[in-house]
Structure formats: C-alpha cells, structure tokens
Amino acid sequence: MENSVLFAFLLTLLAGLSTGVGSLIGLMSKKFNPKILTLSLGFSAGVMIYVSMVEIFDKAKISLIETLGEREGYITTVISFFAGIFIIALIDKLIPNYENPHELNVAKKIENSSEKEKSKLLRMGVFSALAIGIHNFPEGLATFMSALSNPTLGISIAIAIAIHNIPEGLAVSAPIFYATKSRKKAFIFSFLSGLAEPIGALVGYFILRPFFTETTFGIIFASVAGIMIYISLDELLPTAEEYGEHHIAIGGLILGMIVIAISLILFM
C-alpha cells in the first residue's frame, strides 16, 4: 500500500511540476510552434475524455452498485459525476476572467500593452499563478486517486495533465517576465503554481483516508471523471482551437483516444 501511495504521489508531483516545463519553454525558446501545442492539447483532451467516460465512470458505477444496489448506485454515480463538473465550474466562475487561465490570452495582452501598462502584467502573472494553483488542486486529487486505483490509468492521466499544464506555465511566466525582466522570478512563480497538484493529492488523501470505502471511492472517482470532462471541454479544446487549426486539434483528440485505448488493452 505504501509503495502504491508513493507511486501515485510521484506521478502527481511530476504532472504538477510540468508548469515549470512550460515556463522554461516560453523563456528559452526563440520560436513558438502553435501546431505542436494544438496537437498536444487535443491529444491530452482525447486521453482525459476517453478515460473519464470509458474507464473512470465505469469503475465508479461498479463500486457504487456493489454497495448501494443497481438503481441507487447508478443514480449516485451520475449525481457525483455532475457534482464534479459543478465544483470545477464554480471554481472557474469565482476567478475573475482577467486572472483566469482558461480565459487568458497572454500573447495579445502583452502585445497590446503600452510601457505604462507593463507594470500591470506583474499583477496579472501573480493572479494567474494563484488561479492556476486553485485549478490544479482538484487535478492533483484526480491524478492521485486514478494512480492509486490503477497505475496504468494513473500514468495516462498524469501524462495528459502534464501536457495541459505546459501552456498554463507559460501563462504565468510570460507576463511576470515582461514585467520584471527576471527569468528567475517568472520560473519560480510558474513552478510554485504547479505545486498545488501534489498538495491537492496529499490533502485529499489524508482527509479522505479514514473514510475510504467502496462507496466513497465510487463517489470520488465519478466526481473526478466530471472534473476531467469539464477541463477537457472548457480548457483544453478551446485553447487548442485558439492556437491552431480546428482539424489539428480534433486529430490530436482522436489520436489521444486511440493511444489510451490501446494502452489500456495492452495492460489489462
């Protein structure tokens, strides 16, 4: 059990710290390739949508039906799924659009800023770090719980979340760098925003650990599926569309579904 907990935590940590990778890419690269980002985000969305609807929702339903009965277990699964969507949507709603990483268009804001407005970019970057940290909290729990239940599934989800954390790292580091001209500060803020994921995993685990039963496991898993579907539809696909062509994003989504489907079959 201890080894599985450590493995799940390390996966969550690596997924969270990929915000730092996004920051480094933005600070060190001279040329940005939007098509690669579009394909990657579409791929990540495909992985998360497929595992949520085919694997995680089904596991939650089986757990809840075993303990609550067929009808009540299925109803509880559906309610928990939409509760997960509602929770992450509420978090989105409570964060102002200007600081919300789902609404942030860093390139345009920097391009359209005058010299006097550059100082405002620091505030934008700091609030973006805070907003992304809040979003990463439930994502950390999702990765951790998935890896705890099924290591293969956990790896797939960790990779998908790591990919989608890369542009979030860029969203934090770019305005801070332009405001302070400090690569170090830009990287640190981006890196810290990713730490919310392993923190979310630890807090969720230690709070929920005394209550771990088939019922609580099913409810959490169904909620995680809802959270991941919302992230895919509200964040990943719109961002992919924004940075590149529609068909590249959809191609990445289908490719992500195919890859995760094959991997789950191979490691059954």
PADO-995966 format. One record per residue (C-alpha): residue number from 0; residue in three letters; chain; x, y, z. Coordinates in steps of 0.001 Angstrom, whole numbers. Each point is the difference from the previous one (the first is absolute). Example, Ala and Ser with C-alpha at 12.3 -4.5 7.8 and 13.67 -1.06 7.14 Angstrom:
<timis>
 num residuo cadena      xx      yy      zz
   0     ala      A   12300   -4500    7800
   1     ser      A    1370    3440    -660
</timis>
This chain:
<timis>
 num residuo cadena      xx      yy      zz
   0     met      A       0       0       0
   1     glu      A    2823    2391     911
   2     asn      A    1719    -590   -3355
   3     ser      A   -3221     668   -1922
   4     val      A    -580    3238    1954
   5     leu      A    3582    1144    -683
   6     phe      A    -329    -864   -3701
   7     ala      A   -3315    1895    -260
   8     phe      A    1502    3017    1764
   9     leu      A    3102      69   -2236
  10     leu      A   -2193    -136   -3116
  11     thr      A   -2069    2899    1319
  12     leu      A    3137    1963     849
  13     leu      A    1454    -469   -3493
  14     ala      A   -3296    1001   -1627
  15     gly      A    -230    3135    2135
  16     leu      A    3570    1120    -528
  17     ser      A    -422     -52   -3781
  18     thr      A   -1161    3620     423
  19     gly      A    3717     642     495
  20     val      A     674   -1723   -3324
  21     gly      A   -2450    2371   -1682
  22     ser      A    1752    2927    1614
  23     leu      A    3431   -1165   -1207
  24     ile      A   -1281    -543   -3540
  25     gly      A   -1423    3518     -65
  26     leu      A    3119    1603    1509
  27     met      A    2607   -1882   -2028
  28     ser      A   -1549    -646   -3410
  29     lys      A     404    2526   -2766
  30     lys      A   -2780   -1374   -2165
  31     phe      A   -3440   -1152    1089
  32     asn      A   -1679   -2794   -1986
  33     pro      A   -3768     299     527
  34     lys      A    -767   -3162   -2021
  35     ile      A    1952   -2218    2407
  36     leu      A   -1778    1590    2964
  37     thr      A   -3382    -452   -1721
  38     leu      A     685   -3675    -715
  39     ser      A    1249    -577    3558
  40     leu      A   -3010    1672    1623
  41     gly      A   -2381   -1923   -2244
  42     phe      A    1842   -3214     866
  43     ser      A    -269     790    3714
  44     ala      A   -3744     687    -326
  45     gly      A    -488   -3300   -1850
  46     val      A    1769   -1942    2754
  47     met      A   -1968    1684    2783
  48     ile      A   -3405    -300   -1706
  49     tyr      A     534   -3667    -883
  50     val      A    1234   -1132    3414
  51     ser      A   -2692    2042    1754
  52     met      A   -2950   -1428   -1921
  53     val      A    1281   -3506    -784
  54     glu      A    2131    -879    3031
  55     ile      A    -505    2283    3027
  56     phe      A   -3790     435    -225
  57     asp      A    -400   -3751    -460
  58     lys      A    2212    -826    3003
  59     ala      A   -1967    2464    2133
  60     lys      A   -3303   -1520   -1100
  61     ile      A    1151   -3558     781
  62     ser      A    1204    1027    3482
  63     leu      A   -3224    1818     833
  64     ile      A   -2307   -2690   -1384
  65     glu      A    1797   -2612    2124
  66     thr      A    -704    1937    3199
  67     leu      A   -3238    1886    -728
  68     gly      A   -1810   -2247   -2469
  69     glu      A    -452     377   -3744
  70     arg      A   -2463    2901    -181
  71     glu      A    1265    2055    2954
  72     gly      A    3629    -675    -925
  73     tyr      A    -515    1186   -3577
  74     ile      A   -1876    3122    1139
  75     thr      A    2756     817    2526
  76     thr      A    2621    -411   -2740
  77     val      A   -1802    2445   -2292
  78     ile      A    -559    2547    2804
  79     ser      A    3671    -234    1054
  80     phe      A    1127     438   -3619
  81     phe      A   -1958    3219    -430
  82     ala      A    1020    1145    3489
  83     gly      A    3626    -165   -1200
  84     ile      A    -903    2134   -3012
  85     phe      A   -1838    2470    2235
  86     ile      A    2946     296    2433
  87     ile      A    2591     803   -2674
  88     ala      A   -2459    2299   -1816
  89     leu      A    -604    1871    3263
  90     ile      A    3747     435     491
  91     asp      A     138    1406   -3546
  92     lys      A   -2865    2378     734
  93     leu      A    1525    1353    3211
  94     ile      A    3267     975   -1722
  95     pro      A    -180    3300   -1962
  96     asn      A     418    -463   -3756
  97     tyr      A    3143    2131    -138
  98     glu      A    1804   -2318    2414
  99     asn      A   -1678   -3217   -1137
 100     pro      A    2429   -2245   -1911
 101     his      A   -2918   -1316   -2067
 102     glu      A    -709    3541   -1253
 103     leu      A    3571    1232    -209
 104     asn      A    1530    1009   -3321
 105     val      A    3506     927    1066
 106     ala      A    1382     801   -3438
 107     lys      A   -2714    2556    -832
 108     lys      A     126    1659    3425
 109     ile      A    3770     454    -222
 110     glu      A    -123    1143   -3610
 111     asn      A   -2692    2589     718
 112     ser      A    1622    1362    3174
 113     ser      A    1649    3405      30
 114     glu      A    3086     651    2112
 115     lys      A   -2132    1449    2812
 116     glu      A   -2189   -3075     -18
 117     lys      A    2933   -2398     266
 118     ser      A     -61     319    3796
 119     lys      A   -3496   -1478      10
 120     leu      A    1387   -3170   -1549
 121     leu      A    1688    -905    3278
 122     arg      A   -3346      31    1769
 123     met      A   -1508   -2020   -2830
 124     gly      A    2758   -2602     244
 125     val      A    -294    -323    3776
 126     phe      A   -3772    -387    -149
 127     ser      A     364   -2469   -2854
 128     ala      A    2307   -2078    2202
 129     leu      A   -2605     100    2771
 130     ala      A   -2848    -892   -2382
 131     ile      A    1933   -2878   -1545
 132     gly      A     919   -1230    3461
 133     ile      A   -3698    -131     935
 134     his      A    -796   -1917   -3194
 135     asn      A    2901   -2395     544
 136     phe      A   -1258   -1007    3439
 137     pro      A   -2845   -2283   -1207
 138     glu      A    2142   -1148   -2930
 139     gly      A    2585   -1242    2496
 140     leu      A   -2655   -2004    1819
 141     ala      A   -1209   -1421   -3332
 142     thr      A    3481   -1175    -996
 143     phe      A     746   -1391    3445
 144     met      A   -3252   -1942     378
 145     ser      A     293   -1431   -3521
 146     ala      A    3582   -1173     568
 147     leu      A    -952   -1458    3379
 148     ser      A   -2758   -2054   -1629
 149     asn      A    1788    -979   -3212
 150     pro      A    3684     919    -632
 151     thr      A    -386    -292   -3797
 152     leu      A   -3006    2300      38
 153     gly      A    1854    2359    2350
 154     ile      A    2959     279   -2373
 155     ser      A   -2298     828   -2925
 156     ile      A   -1839    2687    1950
 157     ala      A    3260    1433    1386
 158     ile      A    1380     351   -3539
 159     ala      A   -3212    1667   -1198
 160     ile      A     -33    2466    2900
 161     ala      A    3732     675    -389
 162     ile      A    -571     949   -3657
 163     his      A   -2825    2364     899
 164     asn      A    2080    1572    2809
 165     ile      A    2710    1099   -2454
 166     pro      A   -1952    2949   -1521
 167     glu      A   -1200     906    3520
 168     gly      A    3648     372    1011
 169     leu      A     489    2299   -2976
 170     ala      A   -3088    2005    1029
 171     val      A    1605     718    3370
 172     ser      A    3607     583   -1019
 173     ala      A    -496    2203   -3081
 174     pro      A   -1669    3021    1685
 175     ile      A    2309    -182    3035
 176     phe      A    3075    -115   -2229
 177     tyr      A   -1156    2963   -2097
 178     ala      A    -788    1964    3168
 179     thr      A    3182    -753    1963
 180     lys      A    2458   -1084   -2717
 181     ser      A     961   -2781    2430
 182     arg      A     -21   -3539   -1356
 183     lys      A     598   -1274    3528
 184     lys      A   -3144    1640    1447
 185     ala      A   -2083   -1098   -2987
 186     phe      A    1132   -3609     402
 187     ile      A    -490     -56    3799
 188     phe      A   -3605    1247    -186
 189     ser      A    -800   -2493   -2763
 190     phe      A    1678   -2823    1927
 191     leu      A   -1885     827    3219
 192     ser      A   -3387      20   -1754
 193     gly      A     598   -3641    -975
 194     leu      A     651   -1038    3616
 195     ala      A   -3743     284     644
 196     glu      A    -472   -3390   -1687
 197     pro      A    2092   -2118    2411
 198     ile      A   -1382    2090    2888
 199     gly      A   -3539    -779   -1224
 200     ala      A     903   -3684    -111
 201     leu      A    1380     -22    3545
 202     val      A   -2833    2022    1529
 203     gly      A   -2624   -2086   -1774
 204     tyr      A    1651   -3259    1009
 205     phe      A     497     814    3678
 206     ile      A   -3479    1511     391
 207     leu      A   -1789   -2791   -1860
 208     arg      A    2199   -2902    1156
 209     pro      A   -2047    -788    3169
 210     phe      A   -3132    -169   -2160
 211     phe      A    1361   -2221   -2798
 212     thr      A   -2759   -2480    -859
 213     glu      A   -1383   -1274   -3299
 214     thr      A   -2685    2698     246
 215     thr      A    2352    2953     599
 216     phe      A    2374   -1368   -2636
 217     gly      A   -2848    -135   -2546
 218     ile      A   -1222    3516     830
 219     ile      A    3509    1488    -243
 220     phe      A     757   -1833   -3243
 221     ala      A   -3261    1109   -1634
 222     ser      A     724    3600    1086
 223     val      A    3517    -259   -1423
 224     ala      A   -1485   -1103   -3344
 225     gly      A   -2218    3088       1
 226     ile      A    2910    2292     849
 227     met      A    2106   -1414   -2837
 228     ile      A   -2809     272   -2552
 229     tyr      A    -541    3652     926
 230     ile      A    3733     782    -241
 231     ser      A     149   -1661   -3425
 232     leu      A   -3040    1787   -1441
 233     asp      A     444    3379    1682
 234     glu      A    3786     358     -73
 235     leu      A    1926   -2423   -2172
 236     leu      A   -2044       4   -3204
 237     pro      A    -732    3774     -57
 238     thr      A    3709     734     626
 239     ala      A     995   -2464   -2723
 240     glu      A   -2394    1722   -2422
 241     glu      A    1399    3410     978
 242     tyr      A    3603    -948    -748
 243     gly      A    -506   -1965   -3195
 244     glu      A   -2270   -1542   -2610
 245     his      A   -3246   -1744     897
 246     his      A     876   -3268   -1748
 247     ile      A    3384    -241    1729
 248     ala      A   -1723     305    3384
 249     ile      A   -2588   -2665    -881
 250     gly      A    2702   -2226   -1496
 251     gly      A    1949     268    3249
 252     leu      A   -3162    -832    1979
 253     ile      A    -680   -3153   -2048
 254     leu      A    3664   -1016     185
 255     gly      A     -85     405    3785
 256     met      A   -3068   -2245     211
 257     ile      A    1627   -2662   -2201
 258     val      A    3267      10    1958
 259     ile      A   -1685    -252    3424
 260     ala      A   -2392   -2697   -1267
 261     ile      A    2901   -2124   -1278
 262     ser      A    2019     522    3189
 263     leu      A   -2934   -1070    2186
 264     ile      A    -518   -3136   -2128
 265     leu      A    3710    -900     132
 266     phe      A     180     304    3796
 267     met      A   -3324   -1630     872
</timis>
